[in-house]
Amino acid sequence: PSELKDIFLRVDTQYTENIYTEEMEMVVQEIPLESRDIKMYKVKEDWIFDKQRSKMDIRIIGIAPMKEIRGEDGEVRGYAPIFWLYYPECRYVFKNWEVFNRENDAERRSFESIFWKRQFSSYITKWSNVYDRQISDYKTGIDALLQGEEIKSALFEFEHDLWNF
């Protein structure tokens, strides 16, 4: 319970003037985590090459909502996962939760179909390596994004080179 309180509540301390005593008093506020505080989701996947079918299979392992980490000056310093959800156990919920599409109100689509069809924007943040490092540990900014694109094209070429056309 106390761990959940730390995850879903943020404590903010401010000094305000008491109108009766005219002294500065410390006011502690517990601010709950709201859906607007979640800026993105981190998806952990396994990319497995199936030799029997000569096909690359992509399996989602987990999903983590990400919140902004701000410095003392109020600037965004990065993002951190709030908690991880094991995707195979959440599929029933995602399958039954409908997604609203502003462009097509007749379309009936679930979150599970969006994940299954990979209809989301993404970039690679980690690749299996000897040191178990993320790309951001050895590349920064645009170089990290370019490294992710190189990895993506290497995966595509690996699967594509198995076939003769």
HELIX and SHEET records of a PDB file:
HELIX    1   1 SER A    2  PHE A    8  1                                   7    
HELIX    2   2 SER A   35  ASP A   37  5                                   3    
HELIX    3   3 TYR A   87  ASN A   96  1                                  10    
HELIX    4   4 PHE A  111  TRP A  116  1                                   6    
HELIX    5   5 ILE A  135  TYR A  138  1                                   4    
HELIX    6   6 ILE A  142  HIS A  160  1                                  19    
SHEET    1   A 2 LEU A   9  GLU A  17  0                                        
SHEET    2   A 2 MET A  24  PRO A  32 -1                                        
SHEET    1   B 3 ILE A  38  ASP A  50  0                                        
SHEET    2   B 3 LYS A  55  ARG A  70 -1                                        
SHEET    3   B 3 VAL A  76  PRO A  81 -1                                        
SHEET    1   C 3 ILE A  38  ASP A  50  0                                        
SHEET    2   C 3 LYS A  55  ARG A  70 -1                                        
SHEET    3   C 3 LEU A  85  TYR A  86 -1                                        
SHEET    1   D 2 GLU A  98  VAL A  99  0                                        
SHEET    2   D 2 ARG A 109  SER A 110 -1                                        
END                                                                             
